[in-house]
Amino acid sequence: MIRLRWVLVLVVTFLFPLALARSQSSKIAVVDFEKAIVESVEGKKSSEKFNATLQSKQADAEKRQKELEDAQKKLQTQERTLSETAKANLQKDIERHTTELKRFNEDAQKELQSLRDELLRPIAERASGILNALAAEQGYTLIVDISNPQSNVVWSNPKNDITEELTRRIDAATKTTEAAKPPAPSAVRPATPAPAPPPRTVAPAPGISRPTAPTPAPGRP
């Protein structure tokens, strides 16, 4: 029993420094990738465009919802006074509003998702390359995206959060890219041509008559 205990002590003694050395060689960081993109200069511009479209869709959906509710309320309050034909028509109107609202919501959701991808995909691709370069530069062995709900991160040290640094580098890369673009060609005004010299009047040679303009045909101006 004593010998086994000493064996365990030796194993712990030798393995603990090894585990400690491995933990010291590991460098882990966390990043809110989505936040870094959205809070960049280009991300904010894209978010403004997206939010403008979103608000327009929401206003349209609210209008359609109100039309549906008004039709439902009319059927409930006037059911006893309406004729069977009027009630049937109103019921059809309610069903039509319901179908149109459902389709509108589905189409709007797809359109907004497509617009979001279209606006943010170029920034995300650029940010991904910047993050890879940052990881290689700083020697990170692992970077966890805490904006991903599947990351299962319940806590992280704020000192290991590189979200702000990623946003800063995205903006810097954007400025560099914009500065590297060739300037738009300016509109060059065509040079004003020099006025043509007036034709020289040459006296007709003797015996040669000067040509005259043809006589216009009758009926023509």
GROMACS elastic network, one bead per residue, 0.5 to 0.9 nm:
[ bonds ]
;  ai    aj funct       b0    kb
    1     4     6  0.51521   500
    1     5     6  0.62851   500
    1     6     6  0.87718   500
    2     5     6  0.50938   500
    2     6     6  0.63537   500
    2     7     6  0.86820   500
    3     6     6  0.51505   500
    3     7     6  0.62473   500
    3     8     6  0.87454   500
    4     8     6  0.62745   500
    4     9     6  0.86416   500
    5     8     6  0.50923   500
    5     9     6  0.62189   500
    5    10     6  0.86544   500
    6    10     6  0.61181   500
    6    11     6  0.85124   500
    7    10     6  0.51084   500
    7    11     6  0.61413   500
    7    12     6  0.86337   500
    8    11     6  0.50236   500
    8    12     6  0.61461   500
    8    13     6  0.83958   500
    9    12     6  0.52017   500
    9    13     6  0.59567   500
    9    14     6  0.86126   500
   10    14     6  0.61261   500
   10    15     6  0.83994   500
   11    14     6  0.53334   500
   11    15     6  0.59102   500
   11    16     6  0.82488   500
   12    15     6  0.51262   500
   12    16     6  0.55847   500
   12    17     6  0.86386   500
   13    16     6  0.57117   500
   13    17     6  0.71531   500
   14    17     6  0.61895   500
   14    18     6  0.68740   500
   15    18     6  0.50665   500
   15    19     6  0.61192   500
   15    20     6  0.85057   500
   16    19     6  0.50961   500
   16    20     6  0.60128   500
   16    21     6  0.84868   500
   17    21     6  0.59832   500
   17    22     6  0.85312   500
   18    21     6  0.50876   500
   18    22     6  0.62510   500
   18    23     6  0.86588   500
   19    22     6  0.50712   500
   19    23     6  0.61498   500
   19    24     6  0.85587   500
   20    23     6  0.50684   500
   20    24     6  0.61023   500
   20    25     6  0.86128   500
   21    24     6  0.50654   500
   21    25     6  0.62318   500
   21    26     6  0.87920   500
   22    25     6  0.51175   500
   22    26     6  0.64183   500
   23    26     6  0.52117   500
   23    27     6  0.81836   500
   24    27     6  0.75647   500
   25   141     6  0.86935   500
   26   139     6  0.87882   500
   26   140     6  0.72889   500
   26   141     6  0.58721   500
   26   142     6  0.79948   500
   27   138     6  0.86211   500
   27   139     6  0.69003   500
   27   141     6  0.53202   500
   27   142     6  0.67103   500
   27   143     6  0.86868   500
   28   140     6  0.56979   500
   28   141     6  0.59348   500
   28   143     6  0.57720   500
   28   144     6  0.78897   500
   28   160     6  0.71278   500
   29   135     6  0.89561   500
   29   140     6  0.69877   500
   29   141     6  0.84476   500
   29   142     6  0.64235   500
   29   144     6  0.64369   500
   29   145     6  0.89112   500
   29   156     6  0.87289   500
   29   157     6  0.88326   500
   29   159     6  0.85894   500
   29   161     6  0.59253   500
   29   162     6  0.67605   500
   30   142     6  0.83318   500
   30   143     6  0.52852   500
   30   145     6  0.59054   500
   30   146     6  0.64742   500
   30   156     6  0.73647   500
   30   157     6  0.85638   500
   30   158     6  0.85959   500
   30   160     6  0.59958   500
   30   162     6  0.63170   500
   30   163     6  0.76108   500
   31    34     6  0.87181   500
   31    35     6  0.85692   500
   31    36     6  0.79485   500
   31   143     6  0.69935   500
   31   144     6  0.62301   500
   31   145     6  0.50229   500
   31   146     6  0.59379   500
   31   147     6  0.74983   500
   31   160     6  0.83927   500
   31   161     6  0.55462   500
   31   162     6  0.53977   500
   31   164     6  0.85877   500
   31   166     6  0.82008   500
   32    35     6  0.53300   500
   32    36     6  0.61841   500
   32    37     6  0.88045   500
   32   144     6  0.84345   500
   32   145     6  0.55625   500
   32   146     6  0.51614   500
   32   148     6  0.80128   500
   32   161     6  0.80485   500
   32   162     6  0.80933   500
   32   163     6  0.56017   500
   32   164     6  0.89888   500
   33    36     6  0.51494   500
   33    37     6  0.64066   500
   33    38     6  0.87823   500
   33   124     6  0.84970   500
   33   127     6  0.83117   500
   33   128     6  0.87432   500
   33   145     6  0.60579   500
   33   146     6  0.75111   500
   33   147     6  0.61309   500
   33   148     6  0.83221   500
   33   163     6  0.68365   500
   33   166     6  0.82802   500
   33   167     6  0.89772   500
   34    37     6  0.52278   500
   34    38     6  0.61666   500
   34    39     6  0.85459   500
   34   124     6  0.83211   500
   34   145     6  0.87137   500
   34   147     6  0.61258   500
   34   148     6  0.84831   500
   35    38     6  0.51482   500
   35    39     6  0.59185   500
   35    40     6  0.84552   500
   35   147     6  0.74789   500
   35   163     6  0.73845   500
   35   164     6  0.89377   500
   35   167     6  0.83837   500
   36    39     6  0.54760   500
   36    40     6  0.63253   500
   36    43     6  0.85025   500
   36   127     6  0.84063   500
   36   163     6  0.55229   500
   36   164     6  0.66191   500
   36   165     6  0.85041   500
   36   166     6  0.62502   500
   36   168     6  0.85616   500
   36   170     6  0.83112   500
   37    40     6  0.54136   500
   37    41     6  0.86148   500
   37    42     6  0.80858   500
   37    43     6  0.55027   500
   37    44     6  0.83901   500
   37   120     6  0.77453   500
   37   123     6  0.67023   500
   37   124     6  0.65904   500
   37   127     6  0.71969   500
   37   166     6  0.84570   500
   37   167     6  0.65640   500
   37   170     6  0.78390   500
   38    41     6  0.80600   500
   38    42     6  0.78753   500
   38    44     6  0.57286   500
   38    45     6  0.88223   500
   38    46     6  0.80308   500
   38    47     6  0.69117   500
   38   120     6  0.81603   500
   38   167     6  0.87269   500
   39    42     6  0.81600   500
   39    43     6  0.57995   500
   39    44     6  0.58055   500
   39   164     6  0.89750   500
   39   167     6  0.68849   500
   40    44     6  0.60587   500
   40    45     6  0.86541   500
   40   123     6  0.89775   500
   40   167     6  0.54743   500
   40   168     6  0.74346   500
   40   170     6  0.67276   500
   40   171     6  0.60490   500
   41    44     6  0.52899   500
   41    45     6  0.65123   500
   41    46     6  0.88010   500
   41   167     6  0.86870   500
   41   170     6  0.84684   500
   41   171     6  0.62205   500
   41   174     6  0.85234   500
   42    45     6  0.51257   500
   42    46     6  0.62143   500
   42    47     6  0.85419   500
   42   120     6  0.87172   500
   42   123     6  0.73781   500
   42   170     6  0.88129   500
   42   171     6  0.76348   500
   42   174     6  0.78779   500
   43    46     6  0.50577   500
   43    47     6  0.60089   500
   43    48     6  0.86231   500
   43   119     6  0.82401   500
   43   120     6  0.68649   500
   43   123     6  0.71305   500
   44    48     6  0.61909   500
   44    49     6  0.87464   500
   45    48     6  0.52006   500
   45    49     6  0.65393   500
   45    50     6  0.87479   500
   46    49     6  0.51990   500
   46    50     6  0.61777   500
   46    51     6  0.85799   500
   46   116     6  0.81311   500
   46   119     6  0.56462   500
   46   120     6  0.68437   500
   47    51     6  0.59184   500
   47    52     6  0.84520   500
   47   116     6  0.82282   500
   47   119     6  0.81193   500
   47   120     6  0.85095   500
   48    51     6  0.51250   500
   48    52     6  0.61207   500
   48    53     6  0.87224   500
   49    52     6  0.52290   500
   49    53     6  0.64864   500
   49    54     6  0.86538   500
   49   119     6  0.84743   500
   50    53     6  0.52762   500
   50    54     6  0.60836   500
   50    55     6  0.86835   500
   50   112     6  0.75238   500
   50   115     6  0.70199   500
   50   116     6  0.65202   500
   50   119     6  0.79404   500
   51    55     6  0.60169   500
   51    56     6  0.84883   500
   52    55     6  0.52915   500
   52    56     6  0.63355   500
   52    57     6  0.87738   500
   53    56     6  0.51120   500
   53    57     6  0.62525   500
   53    58     6  0.86166   500
   53   112     6  0.76846   500
   53   115     6  0.89318   500
   54    57     6  0.51493   500
   54    58     6  0.61197   500
   54    59     6  0.86268   500
   54   108     6  0.86466   500
   54   112     6  0.70484   500
   55    59     6  0.61038   500
   55    60     6  0.85832   500
   56    59     6  0.51977   500
   56    60     6  0.62997   500
   56    61     6  0.86549   500
   57    60     6  0.51080   500
   57    61     6  0.60897   500
   57    62     6  0.85865   500
   57   105     6  0.86672   500
   57   108     6  0.67610   500
   57   112     6  0.89404   500
   58    61     6  0.50043   500
   58    62     6  0.60836   500
   58    63     6  0.85762   500
   59    62     6  0.51449   500
   59    63     6  0.62585   500
   59    64     6  0.87450   500
   60    63     6  0.51276   500
   60    64     6  0.63249   500
   60    65     6  0.86062   500
   61    64     6  0.51243   500
   61    65     6  0.60423   500
   61    66     6  0.85903   500
   61   101     6  0.70671   500
   61   104     6  0.74507   500
   61   105     6  0.72251   500
   62    66     6  0.61175   500
   62    67     6  0.86509   500
   63    66     6  0.51841   500
   63    67     6  0.63610   500
   63    68     6  0.87759   500
   64    67     6  0.51320   500
   64    68     6  0.63472   500
   64    69     6  0.87264   500
   64    97     6  0.72634   500
   64    98     6  0.88453   500
   64   100     6  0.82544   500
   64   101     6  0.62921   500
   65    68     6  0.51237   500
   65    69     6  0.62024   500
   65    70     6  0.86052   500
   65    97     6  0.81013   500
   65    98     6  0.83929   500
   65   101     6  0.70037   500
   66    70     6  0.59911   500
   66    71     6  0.85351   500
   67    70     6  0.51518   500
   67    71     6  0.62868   500
   67    72     6  0.86895   500
   67    94     6  0.88170   500
   67    97     6  0.73755   500
   68    71     6  0.52242   500
   68    72     6  0.62508   500
   68    73     6  0.86126   500
   68    93     6  0.84175   500
   68    94     6  0.60872   500
   68    95     6  0.87168   500
   68    96     6  0.88660   500
   68    97     6  0.55535   500
   68    98     6  0.67228   500
   68   101     6  0.84635   500
   69    72     6  0.50155   500
   69    73     6  0.59920   500
   69    74     6  0.84807   500
   69    94     6  0.85227   500
   70    73     6  0.50536   500
   70    74     6  0.60698   500
   70    75     6  0.86264   500
   71    74     6  0.51067   500
   71    75     6  0.62943   500
   71    76     6  0.87201   500
   71    90     6  0.70145   500
   71    91     6  0.82825   500
   71    93     6  0.73865   500
   71    94     6  0.60383   500
   71    97     6  0.86964   500
   72    75     6  0.51892   500
   72    76     6  0.62917   500
   72    77     6  0.87570   500
   72    90     6  0.84100   500
   72    91     6  0.82280   500
   72    94     6  0.65869   500
   73    76     6  0.50700   500
   73    77     6  0.61001   500
   73    78     6  0.83598   500
   74    77     6  0.53032   500
   74    78     6  0.57563   500
   74    79     6  0.76906   500
   74    90     6  0.84419   500
   75    78     6  0.54597   500
   75    79     6  0.52469   500
   75    80     6  0.89915   500
   75    82     6  0.84265   500
   75    87     6  0.69916   500
   75    90     6  0.68918   500
   75    91     6  0.76318   500
   76    79     6  0.55494   500
   76    80     6  0.86561   500
   77    80     6  0.78206   500
   77    81     6  0.87574   500
   78    81     6  0.53358   500
   78    82     6  0.59646   500
   78    87     6  0.88480   500
   79    82     6  0.54860   500
   79    83     6  0.82112   500
   79    87     6  0.69480   500
   80    83     6  0.80669   500
   82    85     6  0.80031   500
   82    86     6  0.58459   500
   82    87     6  0.60467   500
   83    86     6  0.50938   500
   83    87     6  0.61080   500
   83    88     6  0.85115   500
   84    87     6  0.50733   500
   84    88     6  0.60585   500
   84    89     6  0.85431   500
   85    88     6  0.50941   500
   85    89     6  0.61563   500
   85    90     6  0.85321   500
   86    89     6  0.50969   500
   86    90     6  0.60591   500
   86    91     6  0.85121   500
   87    91     6  0.60145   500
   87    92     6  0.85467   500
   88    91     6  0.50477   500
   88    92     6  0.62229   500
   88    93     6  0.85767   500
   89    92     6  0.50940   500
   89    93     6  0.61883   500
   89    94     6  0.87107   500
   90    94     6  0.62430   500
   90    95     6  0.86855   500
   91    94     6  0.50355   500
   91    95     6  0.62785   500
   91    96     6  0.85893   500
   92    95     6  0.50595   500
   92    96     6  0.61016   500
   92    97     6  0.86095   500
   93    96     6  0.50416   500
   93    97     6  0.61877   500
   93    98     6  0.85597   500
   94    97     6  0.51240   500
   94    98     6  0.61065   500
   94    99     6  0.86368   500
   95    98     6  0.50272   500
   95    99     6  0.61716   500
   95   100     6  0.85581   500
   96    99     6  0.52044   500
   96   100     6  0.60825   500
   96   101     6  0.84922   500
   97   100     6  0.51365   500
   97   101     6  0.59745   500
   97   102     6  0.85225   500
   98   101     6  0.52283   500
   98   102     6  0.62173   500
   98   103     6  0.86862   500
   99   102     6  0.52026   500
   99   103     6  0.62181   500
   99   104     6  0.84939   500
  100   103     6  0.51848   500
  100   104     6  0.59492   500
  100   105     6  0.85785   500
  101   105     6  0.61373   500
  101   106     6  0.86264   500
  102   105     6  0.52549   500
  102   106     6  0.63105   500
  102   107     6  0.86731   500
  103   106     6  0.51247   500
  103   107     6  0.60657   500
  103   108     6  0.83828   500
  104   107     6  0.51734   500
  104   108     6  0.58802   500
  104   109     6  0.84562   500
  105   108     6  0.50720   500
  105   109     6  0.60710   500
  105   110     6  0.86620   500
  106   109     6  0.52410   500
  106   110     6  0.63991   500
  106   111     6  0.86693   500
  107   110     6  0.51958   500
  107   111     6  0.60628   500
  107   112     6  0.85421   500
  108   111     6  0.50006   500
  108   112     6  0.59741   500
  108   113     6  0.84580   500
  109   112     6  0.52143   500
  109   113     6  0.61338   500
  109   114     6  0.85476   500
  110   113     6  0.51776   500
  110   114     6  0.61090   500
  110   115     6  0.85372   500
  111   114     6  0.51014   500
  111   115     6  0.60482   500
  111   116     6  0.85339   500
  112   116     6  0.60083   500
  112   117     6  0.85519   500
  113   116     6  0.50901   500
  113   117     6  0.62243   500
  113   118     6  0.85397   500
  114   117     6  0.51928   500
  114   118     6  0.60904   500
  114   119     6  0.86509   500
  115   119     6  0.60969   500
  115   120     6  0.85049   500
  116   119     6  0.52364   500
  116   120     6  0.59852   500
  116   121     6  0.79944   500
  117   120     6  0.53253   500
  117   121     6  0.52974   500
  117   122     6  0.87005   500
  118   121     6  0.56960   500
  118   122     6  0.76311   500
  119   122     6  0.70342   500
  119   123     6  0.78623   500
  120   123     6  0.52810   500
  120   124     6  0.59948   500
  120   125     6  0.86228   500
  121   125     6  0.60980   500
  121   126     6  0.85851   500
  122   125     6  0.52347   500
  122   126     6  0.63084   500
  122   127     6  0.85987   500
  123   126     6  0.51241   500
  123   127     6  0.60019   500
  123   128     6  0.85327   500
  123   170     6  0.81124   500
  124   128     6  0.60050   500
  124   129     6  0.86985   500
  125   128     6  0.51449   500
  125   129     6  0.65514   500
  125   130     6  0.87802   500
  126   129     6  0.53681   500
  126   130     6  0.63393   500
  126   131     6  0.87138   500
  126   170     6  0.74168   500
  126   173     6  0.84166   500
  126   174     6  0.89136   500
  127   131     6  0.59947   500
  127   132     6  0.85688   500
  127   166     6  0.74632   500
  127   167     6  0.82737   500
  127   169     6  0.83521   500
  127   170     6  0.60729   500
  128   131     6  0.50891   500
  128   132     6  0.62698   500
  128   133     6  0.86917   500
  129   132     6  0.51630   500
  129   133     6  0.63039   500
  129   134     6  0.86239   500
  130   133     6  0.50972   500
  130   134     6  0.60899   500
  130   135     6  0.86199   500
  130   166     6  0.74048   500
  130   169     6  0.71729   500
  130   170     6  0.71162   500
  130   173     6  0.84276   500
  131   135     6  0.61076   500
  131   136     6  0.86443   500
  131   166     6  0.67046   500
  131   169     6  0.88875   500
  132   135     6  0.51130   500
  132   136     6  0.63231   500
  132   137     6  0.85823   500
  133   136     6  0.51724   500
  133   137     6  0.60407   500
  133   138     6  0.86009   500
  134   137     6  0.50017   500
  134   138     6  0.60498   500
  134   139     6  0.82161   500
  134   140     6  0.83814   500
  134   166     6  0.80819   500
  135   138     6  0.53489   500
  135   139     6  0.56959   500
  135   140     6  0.50477   500
  135   141     6  0.77317   500
  135   142     6  0.82492   500
  135   143     6  0.77572   500
  136   139     6  0.50996   500
  136   140     6  0.66653   500
  136   141     6  0.88295   500
  137   140     6  0.80620   500
  140   143     6  0.69087   500
  144   147     6  0.89135   500
  144   148     6  0.87825   500
  144   151     6  0.71542   500
  144   153     6  0.83733   500
  145   148     6  0.57820   500
  145   149     6  0.89203   500
  145   151     6  0.67611   500
  145   153     6  0.89870   500
  146   149     6  0.70985   500
  146   150     6  0.84380   500
  146   151     6  0.60454   500
  146   152     6  0.80909   500
  146   153     6  0.66113   500
  147   150     6  0.86645   500
  147   151     6  0.78727   500
  148   151     6  0.55731   500
  148   152     6  0.84839   500
  149   152     6  0.68036   500
  149   153     6  0.86089   500
  150   153     6  0.83635   500
  151   154     6  0.89117   500
  153   156     6  0.72445   500
  156   159     6  0.84752   500
  156   160     6  0.73056   500
  156   161     6  0.78316   500
  157   160     6  0.55082   500
  157   161     6  0.70502   500
  158   161     6  0.51406   500
  158   162     6  0.86160   500
  159   162     6  0.80683   500
  161   164     6  0.77988   500
  161   165     6  0.85907   500
  162   165     6  0.52051   500
  162   166     6  0.61708   500
  162   167     6  0.87291   500
  163   166     6  0.51613   500
  163   167     6  0.63034   500
  163   168     6  0.87066   500
  164   167     6  0.50584   500
  164   168     6  0.61683   500
  164   169     6  0.86476   500
  165   168     6  0.50637   500
  165   169     6  0.62382   500
  165   170     6  0.86239   500
  166   169     6  0.51314   500
  166   170     6  0.61431   500
  166   171     6  0.87418   500
  167   170     6  0.50501   500
  167   171     6  0.63463   500
  167   172     6  0.86409   500
  168   171     6  0.52978   500
  168   172     6  0.62384   500
  168   173     6  0.86879   500
  169   173     6  0.60281   500
  169   174     6  0.84490   500
  170   173     6  0.51575   500
  170   174     6  0.61426   500
  170   175     6  0.87160   500
  171   175     6  0.62381   500
  171   176     6  0.86250   500
  172   175     6  0.52046   500
  172   176     6  0.62527   500
  172   177     6  0.86543   500
  173   176     6  0.50200   500
  173   177     6  0.61018   500
  173   178     6  0.85729   500
  174   177     6  0.50757   500
  174   178     6  0.61156   500
  174   179     6  0.85123   500
  175   178     6  0.50976   500
  175   179     6  0.60313   500
  175   180     6  0.85475   500
  176   179     6  0.50998   500
  176   180     6  0.61591   500
  176   181     6  0.88476   500
  177   180     6  0.51454   500
  177   181     6  0.65295   500
  178   181     6  0.54133   500
  178   182     6  0.87987   500
  179   182     6  0.79649   500
  180   183     6  0.89068   500
  181   184     6  0.87117   500
  182   185     6  0.85727   500
  183   186     6  0.84033   500
  185   188     6  0.84657   500
  188   191     6  0.88102   500
  189   192     6  0.86525   500
  190   193     6  0.85746   500
  191   194     6  0.89626   500
  192   195     6  0.87232   500
  193   196     6  0.84134   500
  194   197     6  0.88393   500
  195   198     6  0.88111   500
  196   199     6  0.86524   500
  197   200     6  0.84910   500
  202   205     6  0.86984   500
  203   206     6  0.89054   500
  203   210     6  0.88231   500
  204   207     6  0.81532   500
  204   208     6  0.61901   500
  204   209     6  0.67776   500
  204   210     6  0.64027   500
  205   208     6  0.55707   500
  205   209     6  0.80150   500
  206   209     6  0.80475   500
  209   212     6  0.88454   500
  212   215     6  0.87635   500
  213   216     6  0.88250   500
  214   217     6  0.89112   500
  216   219     6  0.84271   500
  216   220     6  0.65947   500
  216   221     6  0.73337   500
  217   220     6  0.58099   500
  217   221     6  0.83359   500
  218   221     6  0.82572   500
